[in-house]
Amino acid sequence: MTAPPGPALLAVDLGLRCGLARFGADGRLQWYRSRNFGTHARLKRAVPAVLQDAAPLTWLVLEGGGPIADVWEREALRRALPVLRVAAEDWRHRLLYAREQRSGSQAKDAADGLARRVIDWSLAPRPTSLRHDAAEAILLGLWGALEVGWLSQVPAEVRR
């Protein structure tokens, strides 16, 4: 899929199965998906193509760390692409209520509902099913759009 032109950020919920979400400079979601790389070796080979498919990019936003994050960060560095890394707890603290974060499964359920509101607000295609990694990438991207100043606050249509 070819990305729309203009500044954008790619949010990645890290893992061998990861969620991806591209946001435009207007803070709206442009596309989202889940991708299963299967192995670390396939992930390493695929990351350059994923970033190229999402280009042009202004930011890469990653949730998590470790060897998988290192693969993404190395490729971003090679492209002089700024990276924001965040722990799930940090973006969840900004976007979810405390009562929605009492357990990981509860946070994932809340993320699903909020991600669907971001999809609707952005006028992005509605999913037939929404994997939790794609939902979390969407919210990570919303957090990133707030963090880099593309949005001043969570849009009223997305708030509950």
C-alpha positions in Angstrom: 0.0 0.0 0.0 1.4 3.4 -1.0 1.4 6.0 1.8 -0.2 9.4 1.3 2.3 12.2 0.8 3.3 14.6 3.5 4.7 14.4 7.1 3.6 11.3 8.9 4.5 9.1 11.8 4.5 5.3 12.0 3.5 3.7 15.3 4.7 0.2 15.9 3.5 -2.1 18.7 6.6 -4.2 18.8 6.8 -8.0 18.5 7.3 -10.7 15.9 3.6 -10.1 15.4 3.3 -6.4 15.5 0.7 -3.7 15.0 1.4 -0.8 12.6 -0.5 2.5 12.3 0.4 5.5 10.1 -0.8 9.0 11.2 -0.7 12.2 9.1 0.4 15.6 10.4 -3.3 16.4 11.0 -3.2 13.8 13.7 -5.6 11.4 11.9 -5.0 7.8 11.3 -4.3 7.0 7.7 -4.0 3.2 7.8 -3.4 0.4 10.3 -2.6 -3.3 10.1 -1.2 -6.3 11.9 1.9 -8.1 10.6 3.4 -11.4 11.6 7.1 -11.6 10.8 7.4 -15.1 12.4 11.1 -15.0 13.1 13.7 -12.4 14.1 15.6 -12.9 10.9 12.5 -12.2 8.8 11.8 -9.2 10.9 15.3 -7.8 10.2 14.9 -8.3 6.5 11.4 -6.8 6.4 11.8 -3.6 8.5 13.4 -1.6 5.6 10.5 -2.4 3.3 7.9 -1.6 6.0 9.5 1.8 6.5 9.7 2.4 2.8 6.1 1.5 2.3 5.1 3.9 5.0 7.3 6.7 3.6 7.5 9.7 3.7 7.9 9.5 7.5 8.8 12.3 10.0 8.7 10.1 13.1 8.9 6.5 14.2 7.1 5.7 17.5 7.9 2.4 19.2 6.2 0.7 22.1 8.7 -1.5 23.9 12.3 -2.3 23.8 14.8 -5.1 23.5 16.3 -6.7 20.4 13.2 -6.1 18.3 13.2 -2.4 19.1 16.9 -2.3 18.2 16.2 -3.6 14.7 13.7 -0.8 14.1 15.9 1.9 15.7 19.0 0.9 13.6 17.0 1.2 10.4 15.5 4.5 11.5 19.0 5.8 12.4 20.2 4.8 8.9 17.4 6.9 7.5 17.9 9.8 9.9 14.3 9.2 11.1 13.7 10.4 14.7 12.4 7.7 17.1 10.2 8.1 20.1 10.2 5.0 22.4 7.6 4.6 25.1 6.4 1.9 27.5 2.8 0.8 27.2 2.1 2.1 30.7 3.1 5.6 29.7 0.9 6.0 26.7 -1.9 4.1 28.5 -1.7 6.6 31.4 -2.3 9.5 29.0 -5.2 7.9 27.1 -6.9 5.4 29.3 -8.6 5.8 32.7 -7.0 4.2 35.7 -9.9 1.8 36.1 -9.2 0.6 32.6 -5.6 -0.3 33.4 -6.1 -2.6 36.4 -5.0 -5.6 34.3 -3.3 -6.1 31.0 -6.4 -7.8 29.5 -8.6 -4.9 30.8 -6.3 -2.4 29.2 -6.4 -4.3 25.9 -10.2 -4.3 25.9 -10.3 -0.6 26.6 -7.7 0.0 23.9 -9.9 -1.8 21.4 -12.9 0.5 22.0 -10.8 3.7 21.9 -9.0 2.6 18.8 -12.3 2.0 17.0 -13.3 5.6 17.9 -10.0 6.9 16.5 -10.7 4.9 13.3 -14.2 6.5 13.0 -12.9 10.0 13.8 -10.2 9.6 11.2 -12.6 8.3 8.6 -10.3 5.3 8.1 -11.8 2.0 6.8 -13.6 0.1 9.6 -12.1 -3.3 10.4 -13.9 -6.6 10.1 -11.8 -7.6 13.1 -9.3 -5.6 15.0 -6.3 -7.4 16.4 -5.1 -6.1 19.8 -1.6 -5.3 18.4 -3.2 -3.1 15.6 -5.5 -1.4 18.2 -2.5 -0.7 20.5 -0.5 0.7 17.5 -3.4 3.0 16.7 -3.4 4.4 20.3 0.4 4.6 20.3 0.1 6.7 17.1 -2.5 8.9 18.8 -0.1 9.3 21.7 2.7 10.1 19.3 0.6 12.8 17.5 0.0 14.4 20.8 3.6 14.1 21.9 5.0 15.7 18.7 2.4 18.5 18.8 0.3 17.5 15.8 -2.7 17.4 18.2 -3.1 19.6 21.2 -5.5 17.2 22.9 -7.4 14.0 22.3 -10.2 15.0 19.9 -13.6 15.4 21.5 -15.0 12.7 19.1 -12.6 10.2 20.5 -13.0 11.1 24.2 -15.5 9.2 26.2 
